[in-house]
Structure formats: structure tokens, C-alpha cells
């Protein structure tokens, strides 16, 4: 039978429960422990404690136990509030449940952490060490202080292994701060460990680092949660959807969502900041970027994909320029920068933004990777160039698969859609259905779409670099005034190029010497 006991310097065991206490820290009493100076064991439980601090000091709080939580012990639902005591005069480290490890069927409480402004705040949602066995993290809430250094570890400060599972945590960074978010593990995730479905909100005017699940690597059968990321405006952000390192074995990324902010600089790594190898698989991630921002997007891995790694089916909608002038460069790789071995790209959708301002925007979209080699295989991707109704310029460079394919690499069957411009605005589209082919590399059957919509037209600055009849490529004209069939086209040779004029639009086929026929075109 459970029975409540006051704080004990040793262990809580045999269904003992801690009391609900209020603990007030100060410079002479700056290490506080909610329930046990030892560990929580054998179905024991921590109380629902409240921790506060007052005065400049280095504080360390343990929500339930200084040691470990194991067996079927459970942490309480604790609340921690740090208080401003002068610019960087206080340093607070908080362990929501255990200062050590969580194992067996130990479970963390649902804790709440609030950091102080202009301070150093380190918050560990459940365990300062590792989580193993069937340990389960609580659903914790973290709020960073403004102008502070905030470090958040949603569940474990160390590794997660076996069948341990992270909680569904919520993180809010401080404004004008440095915020580091680690959704589940501060180390690696191995075995069958699984991350929770976490929500991250970055601070405005801040530098934000997001790791959705593990700060380190993910291997074996580890699985990332389905996380949601929202940076603050006017911020610098680095997002790793699942692993801050690499993914190997049969590790799998979650289906993550990134909602961008205006006036920000962003690096998005859909699943891993490092490499994906073996049979690792990326999640199906989505990016909706904010306007007037600069972005680099890797749908799956920043480092490269090898072995039998598989990319997810990712979606990226890049921003337009609305209010600012100057040059904006947006780069998106559907999967990664380098694919080798038997790596497989996902079926990705990459879209340039709508531009209405004075900025000059350059979109460079790769359906799969910049370089593909060995027996890598591309997905069937859809790439859409950015449009322009402003006074600036929009330049679209689209690669359906990769800039370079070598070895026995094979391209996918891709759709490339040219960007459009309003009267008086400028857009150019440089399109590669596959990329430069060498060795035994093969391209796919690609479709190049030139679609006018009212006054928004593709214009005359359009080039197809690698049109191939033997690969069954097609050119589609849609909504072009006065163009309904092959008979409405004017086709001329200009040196080594072929120029196709469709109404007021024009497309150049670079280095193309064959004769175009009706079967090369589609009309809508």
C-alpha cells in the first residue's frame, strides 16, 4: 500500500510516495531535492513539488531524486521557476525527475520549467543521465528566459536505449537569447528508443539550435518523433528534425513540420545533420518558410546518403521577398547533397516562393542531391520555380535529380514547372530534367511545364539544358494564349540550340540537334 513520507536522504522504496513540498532556494540554500537524496525504486513516487529561487547564486534542483529512478517508480509533476538576479549573476541547473538515470519501467513526471532572464538555464526534463529499459519521459513544458543562455533536454541528458521513450514536450525559447533545444536525448538514441512528438518555438532576435530527438546519433531501430518547429522572427536557426549527428542501422526519422518566420536565416536538416547509411530512412518532412529570409533545406541528411539509406517524401515551400531589397539565396535538396551506394531518394516537392518586393531572389532546387554516384537512385520529384510580381528579379535553377550523375546512378521521372512573372517583372528558368550524365548513369522520363495564369506568364527566359527524346521527356504548354496544339508552335534552329516559340512565350532547348515532333509536346 502506498504511503507518503517526507524528504528522505536515502531511497524511496516499496510504494513510498513523496510529499507535495514548496522549496525556496537562496544563495545559502542553493541545492534542493524534492523527495529523495538517493533513488526512487520499487513503485515509489515523487511528490508534486514547487521550486523557486531568490538571489544571485548557482542553483541545482532535483525534482524527485538525486540518484536514479528505476523499477516502476514515477516522478512527480514538479514546477521550477528561476528569477532574475542581475545580468548573468545566476546559473540554474534543473533535473525534472532524476539527477542520474531512468531504467526498467521508471516514468518521469509532467514538469514545468521557467528560466530567468539574462541567466544561464540548463533544464533536463526527466533524467540527467541515460534512459533505458522501458523508461518513459514525462510531458514537460520548458520556457527560456529573455537575453539568456537556455539549454533544454526534453527527456535525458545522456543516451536513450532499449525501449525507452521520450515524452511529448513543449519548448519555448527566450527572445534575444541563445536557445539550444534537444527534444529527447542529449546523447545518442539506440535500440528501439523512440522520441516523443515535441513542439519547439524559437525566440525572436535569437540564435536557435533545434534537435528534434537526439543531439547525437540514431542507430539500430531508433525512431524519431513527429515534431513541430517554429523559429522566431529576425533570428538565426539550425534545425535537425531527428538527429544532430548521423542515422544508421534501421533508424527512422519522424514526420516533422517546420513553420518559418520572417527576416530569418535558416538551415533545415529534415532528419540528420550528419550522414544517413545502412538502411536508415528519412521521415516525410514539411517546410513552410517565412518571407524575406534565407534558407538552405536538406530533406533528409546534410552529410550524405549511402548504403541502402532511403529518403522521405519531403515538401519544401521556400519564401518570397516581400519588403526587403538585396539578394536572397534559397537552396533546397530534396534528400541530401551527395548520394552513393544504393541510396534512394524520396518523391519530393520543392517550390519557390511568390515575390512581390524589390529583392533579387535566386532559387536553386535539386530534386534529390547535388551529386549522385554508384547505384544511387533518384525519386520522382516535382520542382516549381518561384514567381515574380515585384520590381526585383527571380532566377530559378531546377535540377530534377542532381547536378551530376555518375557510375550507375539513375534519375527519376520528374516534373519541372517554370516560374512566372507579371508584366514588367522579370523571371528566368534554367531547367535540368536530370543533370550532367557520365559513365553508365541514366536519366528519367521528365516533364517540363510552362504554364501561364492570366497576366502571370513564363516569358522568354526559359532554357531546357538536357531535353532527351530517347528518355521520353515531354514539354507541356498550359494556359498559353493562342497555343492549343503543335501547329501553333514556331520551332527554329539557332546554332546548336532549338528555340520553341509558343505565343508570347519562348523556350530554348540547349545543345539539341534532333527534330521535334508532335509526340514531344503536351497541351492543356
Secondary structure, DSSP 8 states (H G I E B T S, - for coil): --EEE--BSS-B-TTEEE---EEEEETTB-EEESSBSS-B-TT-B----EEEEESSSEEEEESSBSS-B-TT-B----EEE----STT--EEEEESSBSS-B-TT-B----EEE--TTSEEEEESSBSS-B-TT-B----EEE--TTSEEEEESSBSS-B-TT-B----EEE--TTSEEEEESSBSS-B-TT-B----EEE--TTSEEEEESSBSS-B-TT-B----EEE--SS-EEEEESSBSS-B-TT-B----EEE--SS-EEEEESSBSSEE-TT-B----EEE--SS-EEEEESSBSSEE-TT-B----EEE----SS--SEEEEEEESS-SEE-TT-B----EEE--EE-SS-EEEEEEESS-SEE-TT-B----EEE--EE-SSSEEEEEEESS-SEE-TT-B----EEE---B-TT-EEEEEEESS-EE-TT-B----EEEEE-BTTBB--S-EEES---TTTT-EEEEES-TT--SGGGEEEEEETTEEEEEETTEEEEETT--S---GGGEEE-
